[in-house]
């Protein structure tokens, strides 16, 4: 699979300009959080397959990678908002920029593993890897949970679609009001919501302006 890896440059800056503007929205109130780190897969083939689940209308061969290194002040800001320290590798995230066949910007994606303390299920480690796509308006476009071996309801659109169109100014608490956790999975449900908010925050700092 081909892709275009771009770390900087005028073309990519223009491509993400709409998202940069949209992500300057207010942060809102602090949300429930837990330690997290970015999820990565061992090959571009797997990464590409998971990206296409976030933006199925994207040109498969036009994905661009925006790499960013947070400065000291940016790290301090992120850690204050998130409520935990960033892992060293998470201070240099990769954002995947999606375009359609005509070159139109669709949005930006990132992968987050919102849990660091291992959870055991049937003798094996239960992973939780979340893909978040943010559209050109700076809103959650689509969320996917990959290869989850717990309650499969956590991976279904009935649950995940609750988070669509949310921005940093919205509520991400699975409090049973506008956001409802999967029955029997309150912790996992909140972690997925946390990942969505973290994705917006990481993009705001890297692609937008505080």
C-alpha positions as CSV (number, residue, x, y, z in Angstrom):
1,X,0.0,0.0,0.0
2,X,1.3,3.5,-0.9
3,X,1.1,6.5,1.3
4,X,2.6,9.9,1.4
5,X,4.7,10.6,4.5
6,X,5.0,14.4,5.0
7,X,6.5,15.9,8.2
8,X,6.1,19.5,7.2
9,X,5.6,21.7,4.1
10,X,3.2,24.2,2.7
11,X,0.9,21.7,1.0
12,X,0.1,19.8,4.2
13,X,-0.3,23.0,6.2
14,X,-2.9,24.1,3.7
15,X,-4.6,20.7,3.8
16,X,-5.2,20.9,7.5
17,X,-5.9,24.6,7.8
18,X,-9.7,24.0,8.2
19,X,-9.2,21.7,11.1
20,X,-6.6,24.0,12.6
21,X,-9.3,26.8,12.7
22,X,-12.0,24.5,14.0
23,X,-9.9,23.1,16.8
24,X,-9.5,26.5,18.4
25,X,-12.9,26.0,20.1
26,X,-13.1,26.2,23.9
27,X,-11.9,23.3,26.0
28,X,-14.9,23.2,28.3
29,X,-14.8,21.6,31.8
30,X,-12.2,18.9,32.7
31,X,-13.4,15.4,32.0
32,X,-12.9,12.1,33.7
33,X,-9.5,10.7,32.6
34,X,-7.0,7.9,33.0
35,X,-3.5,7.3,31.9
36,X,-3.2,6.6,28.2
37,X,-0.8,6.3,25.3
38,X,-0.9,6.2,21.5
39,X,-1.6,2.9,19.8
40,X,0.5,1.7,16.9
41,X,0.5,-1.4,14.7
42,X,3.5,-3.2,13.3
43,X,2.9,-2.7,9.6
44,X,1.5,0.0,7.3
45,X,-0.9,-2.7,5.9
46,X,-2.7,-3.0,9.3
47,X,-2.5,0.7,10.0
48,X,-4.0,1.4,6.6
49,X,-6.8,-1.0,7.0
50,X,-7.7,0.5,10.3
51,X,-7.5,4.0,8.9
52,X,-10.0,3.1,6.1
53,X,-12.5,2.1,8.8
54,X,-12.4,5.7,10.1
55,X,-12.6,7.4,6.7
56,X,-14.0,4.8,4.2
57,X,-14.4,7.5,1.5
58,X,-10.7,8.4,1.6
59,X,-8.5,7.8,-1.4
60,X,-6.6,4.7,-0.3
61,X,-3.3,6.0,-1.8
62,X,-3.5,9.6,-0.6
63,X,-3.1,9.3,3.1
64,X,-0.5,11.8,4.5
65,X,1.3,11.6,7.8
66,X,1.8,14.7,9.9
67,X,4.4,14.1,12.6
68,X,4.6,16.6,15.4
69,X,6.9,17.2,18.5
70,X,5.3,18.9,21.4
71,X,7.4,21.6,23.1
72,X,7.8,21.9,26.9
73,X,5.0,24.4,27.3
74,X,2.7,22.3,25.1
75,X,3.4,19.1,27.1
76,X,2.7,21.0,30.3
77,X,-0.6,22.2,28.9
78,X,-1.6,18.7,27.7
79,X,-0.7,17.0,30.9
80,X,-2.7,19.6,32.9
81,X,-5.8,19.1,30.7
82,X,-5.5,15.3,30.5
83,X,-4.6,14.8,34.2
84,X,-1.7,12.5,33.5
85,X,1.9,12.6,32.3
86,X,2.5,11.8,28.6
87,X,4.7,8.9,27.7
88,X,7.9,10.0,26.0
89,X,6.9,8.5,22.7
90,X,3.5,10.2,22.9
91,X,5.2,13.6,22.8
92,X,5.9,12.9,19.1
93,X,2.5,11.7,17.7
94,X,1.6,10.8,14.2
95,X,-1.6,12.2,12.7
96,X,-3.0,10.7,9.5
97,X,-4.6,13.1,7.1
98,X,-7.4,11.8,4.9
99,X,-8.4,13.1,1.4
100,X,-10.8,11.9,-1.1
101,X,-10.0,11.1,-4.8
102,X,-10.5,14.8,-5.7
103,X,-8.0,16.0,-3.1
104,X,-10.7,17.3,-0.7
105,X,-9.8,17.2,2.9
106,X,-11.9,14.7,4.9
107,X,-10.2,14.9,8.3
108,X,-7.5,13.7,10.5
109,X,-7.1,10.4,12.4
110,X,-5.1,9.1,15.3
111,X,-5.0,5.9,17.3
112,X,-5.0,5.8,21.1
113,X,-4.8,3.1,23.7
114,X,-6.5,4.6,26.7
115,X,-5.4,2.0,29.2
116,X,-2.0,1.4,30.6
117,X,-2.8,-0.9,33.5
118,X,-3.3,-4.4,32.0
119,X,-6.7,-6.0,32.3
120,X,-6.9,-9.8,32.2
121,X,-9.8,-11.7,30.6
122,X,-9.8,-15.5,30.4
123,X,-6.1,-15.6,31.1
124,X,-5.1,-13.1,28.5
125,X,-4.5,-9.4,28.3
126,X,-7.5,-7.4,27.2
127,X,-6.4,-4.7,24.8
128,X,-8.3,-1.6,24.0
129,X,-7.2,0.2,20.9
130,X,-9.3,3.1,19.7
131,X,-9.2,4.9,16.3
132,X,-10.6,8.4,16.2
133,X,-11.4,10.4,13.0
134,X,-11.9,14.1,13.3
135,X,-13.6,15.9,10.4
136,X,-12.7,19.2,8.7
137,X,-15.0,21.1,11.1
138,X,-13.0,19.8,14.1
139,X,-15.7,17.4,15.3
140,X,-15.6,13.7,16.0
141,X,-16.5,12.0,12.7
142,X,-16.1,8.4,13.5
143,X,-14.7,6.1,16.2
144,X,-13.7,2.5,16.0
145,X,-12.5,0.0,18.6
146,X,-10.3,-2.7,17.1
147,X,-9.9,-6.4,18.1
148,X,-11.7,-6.0,21.4
149,X,-12.3,-9.3,23.1
150,X,-14.6,-8.1,25.9
151,X,-18.3,-7.2,25.4
152,X,-18.7,-6.7,21.7
153,X,-21.3,-4.0,22.3
154,X,-18.4,-1.7,23.0
155,X,-17.3,-2.0,19.3
156,X,-20.8,-1.4,17.8
157,X,-22.1,1.8,16.3
158,X,-25.0,2.0,18.8
159,X,-22.5,2.9,21.4
160,X,-19.8,4.6,19.4
161,X,-22.1,6.9,17.5
162,X,-23.0,8.7,20.7
163,X,-19.6,10.5,20.4
164,X,-20.1,11.7,16.8
165,X,-20.0,15.5,16.2
166,X,-18.6,16.2,19.7
167,X,-16.0,18.9,20.2
168,X,-13.7,19.8,23.1
169,X,-16.5,22.0,24.5
170,X,-18.8,19.0,24.9
171,X,-19.3,16.5,27.8
172,X,-17.4,13.2,27.5
173,X,-18.6,11.7,30.8
174,X,-20.5,8.4,30.5
175,X,-22.9,9.6,33.2
176,X,-26.1,8.0,31.8
177,X,-27.6,11.2,30.5
178,X,-26.6,12.1,27.0
179,X,-23.8,9.5,27.0
180,X,-24.6,5.9,28.1
181,X,-22.1,3.3,28.9
182,X,-22.3,-0.3,27.6
183,X,-24.1,-2.4,30.2
184,X,-21.6,-4.0,32.5
185,X,-18.7,-2.1,30.9
186,X,-18.7,1.3,32.6
187,X,-14.9,1.6,32.8
188,X,-14.2,0.5,29.3
189,X,-17.0,2.8,28.0
190,X,-15.4,5.8,29.7
191,X,-12.0,5.0,28.4
192,X,-13.3,5.1,24.8
193,X,-14.8,8.5,25.5
194,X,-11.6,9.6,27.1
195,X,-9.7,8.6,24.0
196,X,-12.0,10.7,21.8
197,X,-11.5,13.8,23.9
198,X,-7.7,13.2,24.1
199,X,-7.6,12.9,20.3
200,X,-9.3,16.3,19.9
201,X,-6.9,17.9,22.4
202,X,-3.8,16.4,20.9
203,X,-4.9,17.7,17.4
204,X,-5.8,21.1,18.8
205,X,-2.3,21.7,20.2
206,X,-0.4,20.2,17.2
207,X,-2.6,21.4,14.3
208,X,-4.4,24.4,15.8
209,X,-3.6,27.2,18.1
210,X,-4.3,27.6,21.8
